[in-house]
Structures are given as structure tokens and as C-alpha cells.
Amino acid sequence: MKSKPAILIYFSCLFATALVFGLSSAVLAQEKTTTKSQTARKPVKKDANFWFNKGALLSTYGNHKAAVQYFQKAISMDPNFSKAYFSQGVSYGQLGQYPKAIAQINMALKIEPQNGMYYYGRGRVYLIWGDKAKAMADFKKAAELGDEDALNYLEYIGEGK
């Protein structure tokens, strides 16, 4: 059996250890709270770019129906946001809504008529819609404007330089 002083020292050490762990846990918890409040996210500014990015993400994962809605929010906030019109048009094309797709891509082209990517995108919609003549005209226009995808496509089908 241990002597009373040894037991006293043992329990004192045990108590001190528990006290240290208890205090350190409280300090750590307070630090976490402080850190969280200091690094709390600022409210996200839900501008046209925010909605465009949400639409682009949804489109990337194949949810074109929802993407169309977010692109529309972006357009309503910035009626000159050509990328939103174009992306919405591409999503409409993926949904098989070709007239809507062409209309939206035409809006993008009205804002930014020298963007070869927009001509190439419209050409792709025309192609899957079955209008090869309009598709080829758009691919050629896109290639003239330097769009790399259009140049590659025309070369692939034997109509490139």
C-alpha cells in the first residue's frame, strides 16, 4: 500500500493534469470561436457574375435547365453580358431548344460581333439542328475571326486551309 504522501502527490498530479487539459480545452474552444468569427465569410455579392458562374457550373455538370435560369438572372442584372447570352444559348441547344439557342447566341453576337467563339457555338447549334449550310457559314466566319475550334473543325472535315 502506498503511503499517504505518495497518494497525495499522485492525486495532486492527476488533478493538475485534469486541470491543465480542462483549461487548454477551454482555451482551444475559445480560439476556435475567435478564429471562426475573424475568418467568417463576407457576404457574397450576388451580381451578374455570381449568377453567371453558378450557371456555368451547373452547365458543366449537365444541368442545363437550371443553368438557363441562372444565366437569365445574370442577363437581367446586366443586359450587355454577352457571355451570359451565349452560355444560355448553348444550354438551350443542349436541351434541344434550337430556336431559343439561336436567339440567345444572336443576342451575344449583337453585343460582341467579333467574337469567333460565338459564331462557332451558333454553328454547332445549327449543325445539330440539321442546317449544315448555316453551320458551315458560321464555322467559316469563326475561323476568319481566329477561333481555334473552328479552324480545327474545318481542317478536320477537309475545308480548312
WOLINLIN-V352818 format. One line per field, one symbol per residue. ss: DSSP state (2 for helix, 1 for strand, 0 for the rest). phi: phi as a letter, one per 30 degrees, with the letter a starting at -180 (. if undefined). psi: psi as a letter, one per 20 degrees, with the letter a starting at -180 (. if undefined). A space follows every 10 residues. Layout:
ss->???
phi->???
psi->???
//
This chain:
ss->0002222222 2222222222 2222222222 2222222200 0000000222 2222222222 0002222222 2222222000 0222222222 2222000222 2222222222 2000022222 2222222220 0222222222 2222000222 2222220000 0
phi->.ddeddddde dddddddddd dddddddddd ddddddddce ddedddcede ddddddddde cicdddeedd dddddddbdc dddddddddd dedddicddd dddddddddd dbdccddddd ddeddedddj cddddddddd dddedjdddd eddddddicd d
psi->qqrghggggg hggggggggg hgghgggggh gggggghhjq pqppomahhg hghggggggh jjmhghgggh hhgghhhnij nhhggghhgg ggghijmggh gggghhgghh hmijohhhgg ghgggggiij nhghghghgg ggghjjpggg ggghhgjjja .
//
